[in-house]
Amino acid sequence: MNYHIREMTHRDYDAAVALWHSVSGIGLDDNCDSRRGIARYLKRNPRLSFVACLANEIIGAVLSGHDGRRGYLHHLAVAAPHSGRPRTRWGLSQFSSDENGTVPLAKVDVITGRPHRKQGVGKALVGRCLRALARQHIPKCKVFLFRSNSEGRSFWRHNAWNLRRDLSVLQRETSK
Ligand SMILES: CC(C)(COP(=O)(O)OP(=O)(O)OC[C@H]1O[C@@H](n2cnc3c(N)ncnc32)[C@H](O)[C@@H]1OP(=O)(O)O)[C@@H](O)C(=O)NCCC(=O)NCCS
């Protein structure tokens, strides 16, 4: 498969979000994953997030960043095979509005139906992130995974990621 990997930019937003919506195992947040949220993330973490492209189509995407201490990967996805003809999705309204009001939904052609998984795309995307983090002197990287995502867990463990059974994730909102 003749794909290439390049850095993600804010212009990849519609295709990346459509891809993330098209696969199972990825949770999108109204705030962080809004157009503005992703633009902010990419600006804060330059040269660390990547897309895999086949011709003009985005078939894989991953976000990565760091806090100066640990690296984090988010939303790794590679397009799943499906029944064949090109699939068109409509961008979701919550991801398509800005401070001036709602922008008309964009049609996004995401996946052409070729099976893109199990061809090394996910591993290559992760490898690009890890090398980019290492260049910024970040020695370790973490990934958050839904407990229900057994396929994802199996992928990470197959690729030498350690499941930290001694840790739990806690969170609360900053503004309440
Ligand atoms: C997880 C995912 C990104 C893997 O993408 P992929 O392109 O199919 O993976 P690759 O082809 O790069 O696989 C790399 C290696 O992992 C193995 N692998 C792939 N998926 C696997 C799985 N579910 N379980 C175990 N091993 C897996 C491959 O066989 C390959 O092994 P090898 O290097 O020994 O030959 C893809 O299945 C996906 O998008 N899943 C849905 C979203 C998701 O769950 N993301 C992770 C949560 S953040």
The ligand as a MOL file (V3000), in Angstrom:
LIG
                    3D

  0  0  0     0  0            999 V3000
M  V30 BEGIN CTAB
M  V30 COUNTS 48 50 0 0 0
M  V30 BEGIN ATOM
M  V30 1 C -5.5150 -0.2510 16.8360 0
M  V30 2 C -5.3390 0.1500 15.3680 0
M  V30 3 C -4.9320 1.6050 15.2800 0
M  V30 4 C -4.2490 -0.7350 14.7330 0
M  V30 5 O -3.9630 -0.2390 13.4360 0
M  V30 6 P -3.2950 -1.1700 12.3060 0
M  V30 7 O -2.8170 -0.2840 11.2290 0
M  V30 8 O -4.2420 -2.2560 11.9290 0
M  V30 9 O -2.0790 -1.8300 13.0770 0
M  V30 10 P -0.7000 -2.2980 12.3900 0
M  V30 11 O -0.9950 -2.9420 11.0830 0
M  V30 12 O 0.2650 -1.1860 12.3660 0
M  V30 13 O -0.2110 -3.4060 13.4140 0
M  V30 14 C 1.1150 -3.3990 13.9580 0
M  V30 15 C 1.2930 -4.7280 14.6540 0
M  V30 16 O 0.2440 -4.9160 15.6180 0
M  V30 17 C -0.5310 -6.0730 15.2990 0
M  V30 18 N -1.9300 -5.7450 15.5530 0
M  V30 19 C -2.7560 -4.9150 14.9020 0
M  V30 20 N -3.9620 -4.8790 15.4870 0
M  V30 21 C -3.8780 -5.7130 16.5440 0
M  V30 22 C -4.7850 -6.1080 17.5440 0
M  V30 23 N -6.0430 -5.6250 17.6080 0
M  V30 24 N -4.3750 -6.9920 18.4720 0
M  V30 25 C -3.1120 -7.4880 18.4680 0
M  V30 26 N -2.1960 -7.1540 17.5280 0
M  V30 27 C -2.5910 -6.2680 16.5880 0
M  V30 28 C -0.2680 -6.3380 13.8300 0
M  V30 29 O -0.4950 -7.6880 13.5100 0
M  V30 30 C 1.1870 -5.9390 13.7250 0
M  V30 31 O 1.9720 -6.9490 14.2870 0
M  V30 32 P 3.4890 -7.2350 13.7670 0
M  V30 33 O 4.2160 -5.9130 13.7980 0
M  V30 34 O 4.0110 -8.2220 14.7610 0
M  V30 35 O 3.3450 -7.7610 12.3740 0
M  V30 36 C -6.6730 -0.0560 14.5850 0
M  V30 37 O -7.1090 -1.3830 14.7670 0
M  V30 38 C -7.7630 0.8860 14.9970 0
M  V30 39 O -7.9010 1.9870 14.4500 0
M  V30 40 N -8.6080 0.4870 15.9830 0
M  V30 41 C -9.7470 1.2940 16.4150 0
M  V30 42 C -9.3300 2.4880 17.2400 0
M  V30 43 C -8.5920 2.0960 18.4950 0
M  V30 44 O -9.0030 1.2020 19.2340 0
M  V30 45 N -7.4810 2.7840 18.7510 0
M  V30 46 C -6.6700 2.5380 19.9170 0
M  V30 47 C -7.2210 3.2170 21.0790 0
M  V30 48 S -6.4660 4.7950 21.3730 0
M  V30 END ATOM
M  V30 BEGIN BOND
M  V30 1 1 1 2
M  V30 2 1 2 3
M  V30 3 1 2 4
M  V30 4 1 2 36
M  V30 5 1 4 5
M  V30 6 1 5 6
M  V30 7 2 6 7
M  V30 8 1 6 8
M  V30 9 1 6 9
M  V30 10 1 9 10
M  V30 11 2 10 11
M  V30 12 1 10 12
M  V30 13 1 10 13
M  V30 14 1 13 14
M  V30 15 1 14 15
M  V30 16 1 15 16
M  V30 17 1 15 30
M  V30 18 1 16 17
M  V30 19 1 17 18
M  V30 20 1 17 28
M  V30 21 1 18 19
M  V30 22 1 18 27
M  V30 23 2 19 20
M  V30 24 1 20 21
M  V30 25 1 21 22
M  V30 26 2 21 27
M  V30 27 1 22 23
M  V30 28 2 22 24
M  V30 29 1 24 25
M  V30 30 2 25 26
M  V30 31 1 26 27
M  V30 32 1 28 29
M  V30 33 1 28 30
M  V30 34 1 30 31
M  V30 35 1 31 32
M  V30 36 2 32 33
M  V30 37 1 32 34
M  V30 38 1 32 35
M  V30 39 1 36 37
M  V30 40 1 36 38
M  V30 41 2 38 39
M  V30 42 1 38 40
M  V30 43 1 40 41
M  V30 44 1 41 42
M  V30 45 1 42 43
M  V30 46 2 43 44
M  V30 47 1 43 45
M  V30 48 1 45 46
M  V30 49 1 46 47
M  V30 50 1 47 48
M  V30 END BOND
M  V30 END CTAB
M  END
